[in-house]
């Protein structure tokens, strides 16, 4: 499948939805392409793990003042 190859290629290792779409759009196009790419990338376990690792911690929760 085209998305598998684009996702696994040495130049675009887990690039994210936008980068993968832009790279594949240069060579291919099909109806519903962007939606299929986003579903494919968000279903990738390696992508999900790398996104979690690169997000900064949310910090401590602060109590809200209620008047």
PDBQT receptor file of N, H, CA, C and O in Angstrom, charges set to zero:
ATOM      1  N   UNK A   1       0.840  -1.176   0.000  1.00  0.00    +0.000 N 
ATOM      2  CA  UNK A   1       0.000   0.000   0.000  1.00  0.00    +0.000 C 
ATOM      3  C   UNK A   1       0.890   1.247   0.000  1.00  0.00    +0.000 C 
ATOM      4  O   UNK A   1       1.977   1.241   0.579  1.00  0.00    +0.000 OA
ATOM      5  N   UNK A   2       0.441   2.269  -0.627  1.00  0.00    +0.000 N 
ATOM      6  H   UNK A   2      -0.441   2.273  -1.097  1.00  0.00    +0.000 HD
ATOM      7  CA  UNK A   2       1.202   3.503  -0.781  1.00  0.00    +0.000 C 
ATOM      8  C   UNK A   2       1.497   4.146   0.571  1.00  0.00    +0.000 C 
ATOM      9  O   UNK A   2       2.620   4.593   0.806  1.00  0.00    +0.000 OA
ATOM     10  N   UNK A   3       0.514   4.201   1.458  1.00  0.00    +0.000 N 
ATOM     11  H   UNK A   3      -0.398   3.839   1.268  1.00  0.00    +0.000 HD
ATOM     12  CA  UNK A   3       0.721   4.846   2.754  1.00  0.00    +0.000 C 
ATOM     13  C   UNK A   3       1.719   4.080   3.608  1.00  0.00    +0.000 C 
ATOM     14  O   UNK A   3       2.495   4.691   4.343  1.00  0.00    +0.000 OA
ATOM     15  N   UNK A   4       1.714   2.757   3.527  1.00  0.00    +0.000 N 
ATOM     16  H   UNK A   4       1.084   2.260   2.930  1.00  0.00    +0.000 HD
ATOM     17  CA  UNK A   4       2.699   1.964   4.272  1.00  0.00    +0.000 C 
ATOM     18  C   UNK A   4       4.112   2.331   3.844  1.00  0.00    +0.000 C 
ATOM     19  O   UNK A   4       4.982   2.552   4.687  1.00  0.00    +0.000 OA
ATOM     20  N   UNK A   5       4.340   2.396   2.549  1.00  0.00    +0.000 N 
ATOM     21  H   UNK A   5       3.634   2.217   1.865  1.00  0.00    +0.000 HD
ATOM     22  CA  UNK A   5       5.673   2.732   2.043  1.00  0.00    +0.000 C 
ATOM     23  C   UNK A   5       6.061   4.165   2.407  1.00  0.00    +0.000 C 
ATOM     24  O   UNK A   5       7.201   4.424   2.792  1.00  0.00    +0.000 OA
ATOM     25  N   UNK A   6       5.125   5.079   2.287  1.00  0.00    +0.000 N 
ATOM     26  H   UNK A   6       4.199   4.869   1.975  1.00  0.00    +0.000 HD
ATOM     27  CA  UNK A   6       5.409   6.467   2.641  1.00  0.00    +0.000 C 
ATOM     28  C   UNK A   6       5.698   6.634   4.121  1.00  0.00    +0.000 C 
ATOM     29  O   UNK A   6       6.498   7.482   4.517  1.00  0.00    +0.000 OA
ATOM     30  N   UNK A   7       5.049   5.828   4.926  1.00  0.00    +0.000 N 
ATOM     31  H   UNK A   7       4.399   5.140   4.604  1.00  0.00    +0.000 HD
ATOM     32  CA  UNK A   7       5.221   5.901   6.377  1.00  0.00    +0.000 C 
ATOM     33  C   UNK A   7       6.535   5.269   6.817  1.00  0.00    +0.000 C 
ATOM     34  O   UNK A   7       7.161   5.730   7.772  1.00  0.00    +0.000 OA
ATOM     35  N   UNK A   8       6.951   4.217   6.122  1.00  0.00    +0.000 N 
ATOM     36  H   UNK A   8       6.443   3.843   5.346  1.00  0.00    +0.000 HD
ATOM     37  CA  UNK A   8       8.157   3.487   6.506  1.00  0.00    +0.000 C 
ATOM     38  C   UNK A   8       9.415   3.952   5.785  1.00  0.00    +0.000 C 
ATOM     39  O   UNK A   8      10.511   3.495   6.110  1.00  0.00    +0.000 OA
ATOM     40  N   UNK A   9       9.283   4.835   4.834  1.00  0.00    +0.000 N 
ATOM     41  H   UNK A   9       8.393   5.207   4.570  1.00  0.00    +0.000 HD
ATOM     42  CA  UNK A   9      10.462   5.244   4.064  1.00  0.00    +0.000 C 
ATOM     43  C   UNK A   9      11.486   5.934   4.964  1.00  0.00    +0.000 C 
ATOM     44  O   UNK A   9      11.129   6.514   5.990  1.00  0.00    +0.000 OA
ATOM     45  N   UNK A  10      12.743   5.867   4.578  1.00  0.00    +0.000 N 
ATOM     46  H   UNK A  10      13.033   5.396   3.745  1.00  0.00    +0.000 HD
ATOM     47  CA  UNK A  10      13.815   6.458   5.372  1.00  0.00    +0.000 C 
ATOM     48  C   UNK A  10      13.733   7.967   5.479  1.00  0.00    +0.000 C 
ATOM     49  O   UNK A  10      14.284   8.553   6.411  1.00  0.00    +0.000 OA
ATOM     50  N   UNK A  11      13.053   8.605   4.539  1.00  0.00    +0.000 N 
ATOM     51  H   UNK A  11      12.605   8.130   3.782  1.00  0.00    +0.000 HD
ATOM     52  CA  UNK A  11      12.975  10.063   4.542  1.00  0.00    +0.000 C 
ATOM     53  C   UNK A  11      11.822  10.592   5.371  1.00  0.00    +0.000 C 
ATOM     54  O   UNK A  11      11.810  11.769   5.730  1.00  0.00    +0.000 OA
ATOM     55  N   UNK A  12      10.860   9.753   5.679  1.00  0.00    +0.000 N 
ATOM     56  H   UNK A  12      10.870   8.797   5.387  1.00  0.00    +0.000 HD
ATOM     57  CA  UNK A  12       9.696  10.240   6.404  1.00  0.00    +0.000 C 
ATOM     58  C   UNK A  12       9.283   9.334   7.530  1.00  0.00    +0.000 C 
ATOM     59  O   UNK A  12       8.139   8.882   7.567  1.00  0.00    +0.000 OA
ATOM     60  N   UNK A  13      10.170   9.059   8.440  1.00  0.00    +0.000 N 
ATOM     61  H   UNK A  13      11.100   9.426   8.410  1.00  0.00    +0.000 HD
ATOM     62  CA  UNK A  13       9.858   8.143   9.529  1.00  0.00    +0.000 C 
ATOM     63  C   UNK A  13       8.894   8.824  10.493  1.00  0.00    +0.000 C 
ATOM     64  O   UNK A  13       9.263   9.789  11.163  1.00  0.00    +0.000 OA
ATOM     65  N   UNK A  14       7.689   8.338  10.565  1.00  0.00    +0.000 N 
ATOM     66  H   UNK A  14       7.389   7.555  10.021  1.00  0.00    +0.000 HD
ATOM     67  CA  UNK A  14       6.636   8.865  11.427  1.00  0.00    +0.000 C 
ATOM     68  C   UNK A  14       6.529  10.384  11.321  1.00  0.00    +0.000 C 
ATOM     69  O   UNK A  14       6.695  11.096  12.311  1.00  0.00    +0.000 OA
ATOM     70  N   UNK A  15       6.252  10.872  10.118  1.00  0.00    +0.000 N 
ATOM     71  H   UNK A  15       6.117  10.294   9.313  1.00  0.00    +0.000 HD
ATOM     72  CA  UNK A  15       6.286  12.309   9.891  1.00  0.00    +0.000 C 
ATOM     73  C   UNK A  15       5.079  13.072  10.418  1.00  0.00    +0.000 C 
ATOM     74  O   UNK A  15       5.144  14.296  10.537  1.00  0.00    +0.000 OA
ATOM     75  N   UNK A  16       4.003  12.407  10.732  1.00  0.00    +0.000 N 
ATOM     76  H   UNK A  16       3.951  11.413  10.636  1.00  0.00    +0.000 HD
ATOM     77  CA  UNK A  16       2.786  13.104  11.106  1.00  0.00    +0.000 C 
ATOM     78  C   UNK A  16       1.890  13.262   9.892  1.00  0.00    +0.000 C 
ATOM     79  O   UNK A  16       2.309  13.016   8.761  1.00  0.00    +0.000 OA
ATOM     80  N   UNK A  17       0.662  13.671  10.132  1.00  0.00    +0.000 N 
ATOM     81  H   UNK A  17       0.321  13.871  11.051  1.00  0.00    +0.000 HD
ATOM     82  CA  UNK A  17      -0.351  13.725   9.075  1.00  0.00    +0.000 C 
ATOM     83  C   UNK A  17       0.019  14.736   7.994  1.00  0.00    +0.000 C 
ATOM     84  O   UNK A  17       0.020  14.399   6.810  1.00  0.00    +0.000 OA
ATOM     85  N   UNK A  18       0.327  15.949   8.379  1.00  0.00    +0.000 N 
ATOM     86  H   UNK A  18       0.326  16.223   9.341  1.00  0.00    +0.000 HD
ATOM     87  CA  UNK A  18       0.570  17.007   7.398  1.00  0.00    +0.000 C 
ATOM     88  C   UNK A  18       1.767  16.701   6.512  1.00  0.00    +0.000 C 
ATOM     89  O   UNK A  18       1.683  16.822   5.290  1.00  0.00    +0.000 OA
ATOM     90  N   UNK A  19       2.872  16.308   7.116  1.00  0.00    +0.000 N 
ATOM     91  H   UNK A  19       2.940  16.209   8.109  1.00  0.00    +0.000 HD
ATOM     92  CA  UNK A  19       4.087  16.011   6.345  1.00  0.00    +0.000 C 
ATOM     93  C   UNK A  19       3.868  14.828   5.414  1.00  0.00    +0.000 C 
ATOM     94  O   UNK A  19       4.281  14.863   4.254  1.00  0.00    +0.000 OA
ATOM     95  N   UNK A  20       3.224  13.789   5.912  1.00  0.00    +0.000 N 
ATOM     96  H   UNK A  20       2.889  13.761   6.854  1.00  0.00    +0.000 HD
ATOM     97  CA  UNK A  20       2.986  12.609   5.081  1.00  0.00    +0.000 C 
ATOM     98  C   UNK A  20       2.063  12.961   3.909  1.00  0.00    +0.000 C 
ATOM     99  O   UNK A  20       2.286  12.513   2.784  1.00  0.00    +0.000 OA
ATOM    100  N   UNK A  21       1.034  13.760   4.174  1.00  0.00    +0.000 N 
ATOM    101  H   UNK A  21       0.852  14.124   5.087  1.00  0.00    +0.000 HD
ATOM    102  CA  UNK A  21       0.114  14.172   3.114  1.00  0.00    +0.000 C 
ATOM    103  C   UNK A  21       0.845  14.998   2.054  1.00  0.00    +0.000 C 
ATOM    104  O   UNK A  21       0.669  14.769   0.858  1.00  0.00    +0.000 OA
ATOM    105  N   UNK A  22       1.656  15.947   2.485  1.00  0.00    +0.000 N 
ATOM    106  H   UNK A  22       1.800  16.134   3.457  1.00  0.00    +0.000 HD
ATOM    107  CA  UNK A  22       2.381  16.789   1.531  1.00  0.00    +0.000 C 
ATOM    108  C   UNK A  22       3.363  15.977   0.694  1.00  0.00    +0.000 C 
ATOM    109  O   UNK A  22       3.503  16.212  -0.506  1.00  0.00    +0.000 OA
ATOM    110  N   UNK A  23       4.045  15.022   1.328  1.00  0.00    +0.000 N 
ATOM    111  H   UNK A  23       3.933  14.832   2.303  1.00  0.00    +0.000 HD
ATOM    112  CA  UNK A  23       5.001  14.192   0.591  1.00  0.00    +0.000 C 
ATOM    113  C   UNK A  23       4.300  13.293  -0.424  1.00  0.00    +0.000 C 
ATOM    114  O   UNK A  23       4.743  13.188  -1.568  1.00  0.00    +0.000 OA
ATOM    115  N   UNK A  24       3.212  12.645  -0.017  1.00  0.00    +0.000 N 
ATOM    116  H   UNK A  24       2.852  12.730   0.912  1.00  0.00    +0.000 HD
ATOM    117  CA  UNK A  24       2.507  11.741  -0.929  1.00  0.00    +0.000 C 
ATOM    118  C   UNK A  24       1.760  12.499  -2.023  1.00  0.00    +0.000 C 
ATOM    119  O   UNK A  24       1.603  11.999  -3.137  1.00  0.00    +0.000 OA
ATOM    120  N   UNK A  25       1.299  13.710  -1.699  1.00  0.00    +0.000 N 
ATOM    121  H   UNK A  25       1.426  14.116  -0.794  1.00  0.00    +0.000 HD
ATOM    122  CA  UNK A  25       0.546  14.501  -2.673  1.00  0.00    +0.000 C 
ATOM    123  C   UNK A  25       1.395  14.865  -3.886  1.00  0.00    +0.000 C 
ATOM    124  O   UNK A  25       0.863  15.085  -4.974  1.00  0.00    +0.000 OA
ATOM    125  N   UNK A  26       2.698  14.928  -3.705  1.00  0.00    +0.000 N 
ATOM    126  H   UNK A  26       3.131  14.749  -2.821  1.00  0.00    +0.000 HD
ATOM    127  CA  UNK A  26       3.589  15.244  -4.826  1.00  0.00    +0.000 C 
ATOM    128  C   UNK A  26       3.575  14.149  -5.891  1.00  0.00    +0.000 C 
ATOM    129  O   UNK A  26       3.812  14.416  -7.069  1.00  0.00    +0.000 OA
ATOM    130  N   UNK A  27       3.296  12.915  -5.467  1.00  0.00    +0.000 N 
ATOM    131  H   UNK A  27       3.103  12.699  -4.510  1.00  0.00    +0.000 HD
ATOM    132  CA  UNK A  27       3.353  11.783  -6.394  1.00  0.00    +0.000 C 
ATOM    133  C   UNK A  27       1.998  11.131  -6.668  1.00  0.00    +0.000 C 
ATOM    134  O   UNK A  27       1.788  10.562  -7.739  1.00  0.00    +0.000 OA
ATOM    135  N   UNK A  28       1.080  11.213  -5.701  1.00  0.00    +0.000 N 
ATOM    136  H   UNK A  28       1.251  11.676  -4.831  1.00  0.00    +0.000 HD
ATOM    137  CA  UNK A  28      -0.195  10.499  -5.817  1.00  0.00    +0.000 C 
ATOM    138  C   UNK A  28      -1.340  11.401  -5.397  1.00  0.00    +0.000 C 
ATOM    139  O   UNK A  28      -1.149  12.407  -4.713  1.00  0.00    +0.000 OA
ATOM    140  N   UNK A  29      -2.533  11.017  -5.821  1.00  0.00    +0.000 N 
ATOM    141  H   UNK A  29      -2.689  10.200  -6.376  1.00  0.00    +0.000 HD
ATOM    142  CA  UNK A  29      -3.746  11.661  -5.338  1.00  0.00    +0.000 C 
ATOM    143  C   UNK A  29      -4.896  10.693  -5.513  1.00  0.00    +0.000 C 
ATOM    144  O   UNK A  29      -4.970   9.995  -6.523  1.00  0.00    +0.000 OA
ATOM    145  N   UNK A  30      -5.799  10.641  -4.537  1.00  0.00    +0.000 N 
ATOM    146  H   UNK A  30      -5.739  11.208  -3.716  1.00  0.00    +0.000 HD
ATOM    147  CA  UNK A  30      -7.035   9.879  -4.659  1.00  0.00    +0.000 C 
ATOM    148  C   UNK A  30      -8.090  10.554  -3.800  1.00  0.00    +0.000 C 
ATOM    149  O   UNK A  30      -7.770  11.321  -2.892  1.00  0.00    +0.000 OA
ATOM    150  N   UNK A  31      -9.332  10.265  -4.091  1.00  0.00    +0.000 N 
ATOM    151  H   UNK A  31      -9.592   9.641  -4.829  1.00  0.00    +0.000 HD
ATOM    152  CA  UNK A  31     -10.458  10.856  -3.380  1.00  0.00    +0.000 C 
ATOM    153  C   UNK A  31     -10.421  10.434  -1.918  1.00  0.00    +0.000 C 
ATOM    154  O   UNK A  31     -10.306   9.245  -1.622  1.00  0.00    +0.000 OA
ATOM    155  N   UNK A  32     -10.516  11.375  -1.019  1.00  0.00    +0.000 N 
ATOM    156  H   UNK A  32     -10.610  12.341  -1.260  1.00  0.00    +0.000 HD
ATOM    157  CA  UNK A  32     -10.481  11.096   0.417  1.00  0.00    +0.000 C 
ATOM    158  C   UNK A  32      -9.080  10.832   0.950  1.00  0.00    +0.000 C 
ATOM    159  O   UNK A  32      -8.916  10.236   2.014  1.00  0.00    +0.000 OA
ATOM    160  N   UNK A  33      -8.077  11.276   0.211  1.00  0.00    +0.000 N 
ATOM    161  H   UNK A  33      -8.210  11.760  -0.654  1.00  0.00    +0.000 HD
ATOM    162  CA  UNK A  33      -6.679  10.984   0.558  1.00  0.00    +0.000 C 
ATOM    163  C   UNK A  33      -6.295  11.521   1.936  1.00  0.00    +0.000 C 
ATOM    164  O   UNK A  33      -5.719  10.788   2.740  1.00  0.00    +0.000 OA
ATOM    165  N   UNK A  34      -6.601  12.773   2.218  1.00  0.00    +0.000 N 
ATOM    166  H   UNK A  34      -7.070  13.368   1.564  1.00  0.00    +0.000 HD
ATOM    167  CA  UNK A  34      -6.180  13.376   3.486  1.00  0.00    +0.000 C 
ATOM    168  C   UNK A  34      -6.829  12.668   4.678  1.00  0.00    +0.000 C 
ATOM    169  O   UNK A  34      -6.175  12.447   5.696  1.00  0.00    +0.000 OA
ATOM    170  N   UNK A  35      -8.091  12.319   4.557  1.00  0.00    +0.000 N 
ATOM    171  H   UNK A  35      -8.622  12.499   3.729  1.00  0.00    +0.000 HD
ATOM    172  CA  UNK A  35      -8.789  11.623   5.645  1.00  0.00    +0.000 C 
ATOM    173  C   UNK A  35      -8.175  10.248   5.878  1.00  0.00    +0.000 C 
ATOM    174  O   UNK A  35      -7.964   9.849   7.023  1.00  0.00    +0.000 OA
ATOM    175  N   UNK A  36      -7.890   9.525   4.805  1.00  0.00    +0.000 N 
ATOM    176  H   UNK A  36      -8.062   9.849   3.874  1.00  0.00    +0.000 HD
ATOM    177  CA  UNK A  36      -7.294   8.196   4.947  1.00  0.00    +0.000 C 
ATOM    178  C   UNK A  36      -5.902   8.274   5.564  1.00  0.00    +0.000 C 
ATOM    179  O   UNK A  36      -5.535   7.426   6.378  1.00  0.00    +0.000 OA
ATOM    180  N   UNK A  37      -5.135   9.273   5.185  1.00  0.00    +0.000 N 
ATOM    181  H   UNK A  37      -5.433   9.961   4.524  1.00  0.00    +0.000 HD
ATOM    182  CA  UNK A  37      -3.795   9.431   5.754  1.00  0.00    +0.000 C 
ATOM    183  C   UNK A  37      -3.887   9.754   7.240  1.00  0.00    +0.000 C 
ATOM    184  O   UNK A  37      -3.138   9.193   8.039  1.00  0.00    +0.000 OA
ATOM    185  N   UNK A  38      -4.789  10.647   7.619  1.00  0.00    +0.000 N 
ATOM    186  H   UNK A  38      -5.397  11.103   6.969  1.00  0.00    +0.000 HD
ATOM    187  CA  UNK A  38      -4.907  10.987   9.040  1.00  0.00    +0.000 C 
ATOM    188  C   UNK A  38      -5.347   9.785   9.861  1.00  0.00    +0.000 C 
ATOM    189  O   UNK A  38      -4.832   9.579  10.960  1.00  0.00    +0.000 OA
ATOM    190  N   UNK A  39      -6.281   8.988   9.364  1.00  0.00    +0.000 N 
ATOM    191  H   UNK A  39      -6.699   9.155   8.472  1.00  0.00    +0.000 HD
ATOM    192  CA  UNK A  39      -6.703   7.781  10.081  1.00  0.00    +0.000 C 
ATOM    193  C   UNK A  39      -5.550   6.788  10.191  1.00  0.00    +0.000 C 
ATOM    194  O   UNK A  39      -5.369   6.150  11.228  1.00  0.00    +0.000 OA
ATOM    195  N   UNK A  40      -4.779   6.661   9.127  1.00  0.00    +0.000 N 
ATOM    196  H   UNK A  40      -4.926   7.179   8.284  1.00  0.00    +0.000 HD
ATOM    197  CA  UNK A  40      -3.644   5.738   9.108  1.00  0.00    +0.000 C 
ATOM    198  C   UNK A  40      -2.582   6.151  10.127  1.00  0.00    +0.000 C 
ATOM    199  O   UNK A  40      -2.089   5.315  10.885  1.00  0.00    +0.000 OA
ATOM    200  N   UNK A  41      -2.232   7.433  10.145  1.00  0.00    +0.000 N 
ATOM    201  H   UNK A  41      -2.632   8.111   9.529  1.00  0.00    +0.000 HD
ATOM    202  CA  UNK A  41      -1.179   7.911  11.047  1.00  0.00    +0.000 C 
ATOM    203  C   UNK A  41      -1.638   7.837  12.500  1.00  0.00    +0.000 C 
ATOM    204  O   UNK A  41      -0.874   7.410  13.366  1.00  0.00    +0.000 OA
ATOM    205  N   UNK A  42      -2.878   8.249  12.778  1.00  0.00    +0.000 N 
ATOM    206  H   UNK A  42      -3.499   8.595  12.075  1.00  0.00    +0.000 HD
ATOM    207  CA  UNK A  42      -3.358   8.223  14.161  1.00  0.00    +0.000 C 
ATOM    208  C   UNK A  42      -3.518   6.805  14.693  1.00  0.00    +0.000 C 
ATOM    209  O   UNK A  42      -3.539   6.607  15.907  1.00  0.00    +0.000 OA
ATOM    210  N   UNK A  43      -3.631   5.819  13.816  1.00  0.00    +0.000 N 
ATOM    211  H   UNK A  43      -3.614   5.980  12.829  1.00  0.00    +0.000 HD
ATOM    212  CA  UNK A  43      -3.730   4.421  14.238  1.00  0.00    +0.000 C 
ATOM    213  C   UNK A  43      -2.356   3.804  14.497  1.00  0.00    +0.000 C 
ATOM    214  O   UNK A  43      -2.274   2.699  15.034  1.00  0.00    +0.000 OA
ATOM    215  N   UNK A  44      -1.287   4.489  14.131  1.00  0.00    +0.000 N 
ATOM    216  H   UNK A  44      -1.354   5.387  13.694  1.00  0.00    +0.000 HD
ATOM    217  CA  UNK A  44       0.073   3.967  14.284  1.00  0.00    +0.000 C 
ATOM    218  C   UNK A  44       0.503   4.068  15.749  1.00  0.00    +0.000 C 
ATOM    219  O   UNK A  44       0.523   5.160  16.317  1.00  0.00    +0.000 OA
ATOM    220  N   UNK A  45       0.845   2.938  16.355  1.00  0.00    +0.000 N 
ATOM    221  H   UNK A  45       0.829   2.051  15.894  1.00  0.00    +0.000 HD
ATOM    222  CA  UNK A  45       1.238   2.924  17.763  1.00  0.00    +0.000 C 
ATOM    223  C   UNK A  45       2.544   3.675  18.005  1.00  0.00    +0.000 C 
ATOM    224  O   UNK A  45       2.685   4.355  19.021  1.00  0.00    +0.000 OA
ATOM    225  N   UNK A  46       3.488   3.561  17.095  1.00  0.00    +0.000 N 
ATOM    226  H   UNK A  46       3.374   3.008  16.269  1.00  0.00    +0.000 HD
ATOM    227  CA  UNK A  46       4.768   4.264  17.256  1.00  0.00    +0.000 C 
ATOM    228  C   UNK A  46       4.541   5.772  17.223  1.00  0.00    +0.000 C 
ATOM    229  O   UNK A  46       5.152   6.506  18.000  1.00  0.00    +0.000 OA
ATOM    230  N   UNK A  47       3.673   6.238  16.337  1.00  0.00    +0.000 N 
ATOM    231  H   UNK A  47       3.176   5.642  15.706  1.00  0.00    +0.000 HD
ATOM    232  CA  UNK A  47       3.356   7.665  16.256  1.00  0.00    +0.000 C 
ATOM    233  C   UNK A  47       2.722   8.136  17.560  1.00  0.00    +0.000 C 
ATOM    234  O   UNK A  47       3.084   9.192  18.079  1.00  0.00    +0.000 OA
ATOM    235  N   UNK A  48       1.774   7.357  18.095  1.00  0.00    +0.000 N 
ATOM    236  H   UNK A  48       1.480   6.500  17.673  1.00  0.00    +0.000 HD
ATOM    237  CA  UNK A  48       1.107   7.730  19.339  1.00  0.00    +0.000 C 
ATOM    238  C   UNK A  48       2.102   7.826  20.487  1.00  0.00    +0.000 C 
ATOM    239  O   UNK A  48       2.033   8.755  21.292  1.00  0.00    +0.000 OA
ATOM    240  N   UNK A  49       3.025   6.874  20.571  1.00  0.00    +0.000 N 
ATOM    241  H   UNK A  49       3.081   6.119  19.917  1.00  0.00    +0.000 HD
ATOM    242  CA  UNK A  49       4.020   6.889  21.645  1.00  0.00    +0.000 C 
ATOM    243  C   UNK A  49       4.970   8.069  21.500  1.00  0.00    +0.000 C 
ATOM    244  O   UNK A  49       5.323   8.703  22.494  1.00  0.00    +0.000 OA
ATOM    245  N   UNK A  50       5.385   8.370  20.280  1.00  0.00    +0.000 N 
ATOM    246  H   UNK A  50       5.098   7.855  19.473  1.00  0.00    +0.000 HD
ATOM    247  CA  UNK A  50       6.326   9.475  20.096  1.00  0.00    +0.000 C 
ATOM    248  C   UNK A  50       5.660  10.811  20.391  1.00  0.00    +0.000 C 
ATOM    249  O   UNK A  50       6.318  11.723  20.891  1.00  0.00    +0.000 OA
ATOM    250  N   UNK A  51       4.374  10.948  20.095  1.00  0.00    +0.000 N 
ATOM    251  H   UNK A  51       3.840  10.206  19.689  1.00  0.00    +0.000 HD
ATOM    252  CA  UNK A  51       3.676  12.182  20.403  1.00  0.00    +0.000 C 
ATOM    253  C   UNK A  51       3.587  12.384  21.911  1.00  0.00    +0.000 C 
ATOM    254  O   UNK A  51       3.748  13.504  22.395  1.00  0.00    +0.000 OA
ATOM    255  N   UNK A  52       3.334  11.321  22.652  1.00  0.00    +0.000 N 
ATOM    256  H   UNK A  52       3.203  10.411  22.259  1.00  0.00    +0.000 HD
ATOM    257  CA  UNK A  52       3.236  11.420  24.108  1.00  0.00    +0.000 C 
ATOM    258  C   UNK A  52       4.589  11.791  24.701  1.00  0.00    +0.000 C 
ATOM    259  O   UNK A  52       4.659  12.625  25.604  1.00  0.00    +0.000 OA
ATOM    260  N   UNK A  53       5.657  11.188  24.208  1.00  0.00    +0.000 N 
ATOM    261  H   UNK A  53       5.601  10.511  23.475  1.00  0.00    +0.000 HD
ATOM    262  CA  UNK A  53       6.994  11.447  24.736  1.00  0.00    +0.000 C 
ATOM    263  C   UNK A  53       7.447  12.879  24.485  1.00  0.00    +0.000 C 
ATOM    264  O   UNK A  53       8.246  13.404  25.261  1.00  0.00    +0.000 OA
ATOM    265  N   UNK A  54       6.968  13.522  23.436  1.00  0.00    +0.000 N 
ATOM    266  H   UNK A  54       6.319  13.095  22.806  1.00  0.00    +0.000 HD
ATOM    267  CA  UNK A  54       7.437  14.858  23.083  1.00  0.00    +0.000 C 
ATOM    268  C   UNK A  54       6.552  15.978  23.617  1.00  0.00    +0.000 C 
ATOM    269  O   UNK A  54       6.796  17.148  23.322  1.00  0.00    +0.000 OA
ATOM    270  N   UNK A  55       5.542  15.644  24.386  1.00  0.00    +0.000 N 
ATOM    271  H   UNK A  55       5.343  14.694  24.626  1.00  0.00    +0.000 HD
ATOM    272  CA  UNK A  55       4.699  16.675  24.974  1.00  0.00    +0.000 C 
ATOM    273  C   UNK A  55       5.204  16.989  26.372  1.00  0.00    +0.000 C 
ATOM    274  O   UNK A  55       5.569  16.086  27.124  1.00  0.00    +0.000 OA
ATOM    275  N   UNK A  56       5.222  18.258  26.717  1.00  0.00    +0.000 N 
ATOM    276  H   UNK A  56       4.925  18.992  26.106  1.00  0.00    +0.000 HD
ATOM    277  CA  UNK A  56       5.688  18.603  28.054  1.00  0.00    +0.000 C 
ATOM    278  C   UNK A  56       4.590  18.274  29.068  1.00  0.00    +0.000 C 
ATOM    279  O   UNK A  56       3.407  18.303  28.731  1.00  0.00    +0.000 OA
ATOM    280  N   UNK A  57       4.970  17.968  30.285  1.00  0.00    +0.000 N 
ATOM    281  H   UNK A  57       5.931  17.945  30.559  1.00  0.00    +0.000 HD
ATOM    282  CA  UNK A  57       3.982  17.634  31.309  1.00  0.00    +0.000 C 
ATOM    283  C   UNK A  57       3.029  18.797  31.542  1.00  0.00    +0.000 C 
ATOM    284  O   UNK A  57       3.414  19.959  31.412  1.00  0.00    +0.000 OA
ATOM    285  N   UNK A  58       1.805  18.487  31.879  1.00  0.00    +0.000 N 
ATOM    286  H   UNK A  58       1.492  17.543  31.984  1.00  0.00    +0.000 HD
ATOM    287  CA  UNK A  58       0.796  19.524  32.039  1.00  0.00    +0.000 C 
ATOM    288  C   UNK A  58       0.987  20.338  33.310  1.00  0.00    +0.000 C 
ATOM    289  O   UNK A  58       0.459  21.445  33.407  1.00  0.00    +0.000 OA
ATOM    290  N   UNK A  59       1.724  19.825  34.283  1.00  0.00    +0.000 N 
ATOM    291  H   UNK A  59       2.154  18.925  34.205  1.00  0.00    +0.000 HD
ATOM    292  CA  UNK A  59       1.959  20.558  35.524  1.00  0.00    +0.000 C 
ATOM    293  C   UNK A  59       0.921  20.207  36.575  1.00  0.00    +0.000 C 
ATOM    294  O   UNK A  59       0.064  19.348  36.364  1.00  0.00    +0.000 OA
ATOM    295  N   UNK A  60       1.012  20.880  37.702  1.00  0.00    +0.000 N 
ATOM    296  H   UNK A  60       1.708  21.577  37.874  1.00  0.00    +0.000 HD
ATOM    297  CA  UNK A  60       0.096  20.607  38.802  1.00  0.00    +0.000 C 
ATOM    298  C   UNK A  60      -1.230  21.312  38.573  1.00  0.00    +0.000 C 
ATOM    299  O   UNK A  60      -1.280  22.401  38.000  1.00  0.00    +0.000 OA
ATOM    300  N   UNK A  61      -2.289  20.687  39.020  1.00  0.00    +0.000 N 
ATOM    301  H   UNK A  61      -2.249  19.803  39.485  1.00  0.00    +0.000 HD
ATOM    302  CA  UNK A  61      -3.604  21.305  38.925  1.00  0.00    +0.000 C 
ATOM    303  C   UNK A  61      -3.746  22.339  40.028  1.00  0.00    +0.000 C 
ATOM    304  O   UNK A  61      -3.282  22.128  41.149  1.00  0.00    +0.000 OA
ATOM    305  N   UNK A  62      -4.375  23.438  39.717  1.00  0.00    +0.000 N 
ATOM    306  H   UNK A  62      -4.752  23.609  38.806  1.00  0.00    +0.000 HD
ATOM    307  CA  UNK A  62      -4.595  24.504  40.685  1.00  0.00    +0.000 C 
ATOM    308  C   UNK A  62      -6.079  24.551  41.035  1.00  0.00    +0.000 C 
ATOM    309  O   UNK A  62      -6.926  24.456  40.147  1.00  0.00    +0.000 OA
ATOM    310  N   UNK A  63      -6.402  24.697  42.319  1.00  0.00    +0.000 N 
ATOM    311  H   UNK A  63      -5.714  24.774  43.040  1.00  0.00    +0.000 HD
ATOM    312  CA  UNK A  63      -7.818  24.784  42.691  1.00  0.00    +0.000 C 
ATOM    313  C   UNK A  63      -8.433  26.074  42.141  1.00  0.00    +0.000 C 
ATOM    314  O   UNK A  63      -7.782  27.118  42.083  1.00  0.00    +0.000 OA
ATOM    315  N   UNK A  64      -9.684  25.975  41.745  1.00  0.00    +0.000 N 
ATOM    316  H   UNK A  64     -10.212  25.127  41.792  1.00  0.00    +0.000 HD
ATOM    317  CA  UNK A  64     -10.392  27.146  41.230  1.00  0.00    +0.000 C 
ATOM    318  C   UNK A  64     -11.058  27.879  42.388  1.00  0.00    +0.000 C 
ATOM    319  O   UNK A  64     -11.606  27.254  43.297  1.00  0.00    +0.000 OA
ATOM    320  N   UNK A  65     -11.007  29.193  42.348  1.00  0.00    +0.000 N 
ATOM    321  H   UNK A  65     -10.562  29.700  41.610  1.00  0.00    +0.000 HD
ATOM    322  CA  UNK A  65     -11.673  30.006  43.358  1.00  0.00    +0.000 C 
ATOM    323  C   UNK A  65     -13.136  30.164  42.963  1.00  0.00    +0.000 C 
ATOM    324  O   UNK A  65     -13.443  30.627  41.864  1.00  0.00    +0.000 OA
ATOM    325  N   UNK A  66     -14.024  29.782  43.851  1.00  0.00    +0.000 N 
ATOM    326  H   UNK A  66     -13.774  29.406  44.744  1.00  0.00    +0.000 HD
ATOM    327  CA  UNK A  66     -15.457  29.920  43.587  1.00  0.00    +0.000 C 
ATOM    328  C   UNK A  66     -15.996  30.979  44.539  1.00  0.00    +0.000 C 
ATOM    329  O   UNK A  66     -15.961  30.788  45.754  1.00  0.00    +0.000 OA
ATOM    330  N   UNK A  67     -16.498  32.103  44.001  1.00  0.00    +0.000 N 
ATOM    331  H   UNK A  67     -16.526  32.258  43.014  1.00  0.00    +0.000 HD
ATOM    332  CA  UNK A  67     -16.985  33.196  44.871  1.00  0.00    +0.000 C 
ATOM    333  C   UNK A  67     -18.281  32.861  45.574  1.00  0.00    +0.000 C 
ATOM    334  O   UNK A  67     -18.802  33.680  46.331  1.00  0.00    +0.000 OA
TER     335      UNK A  67
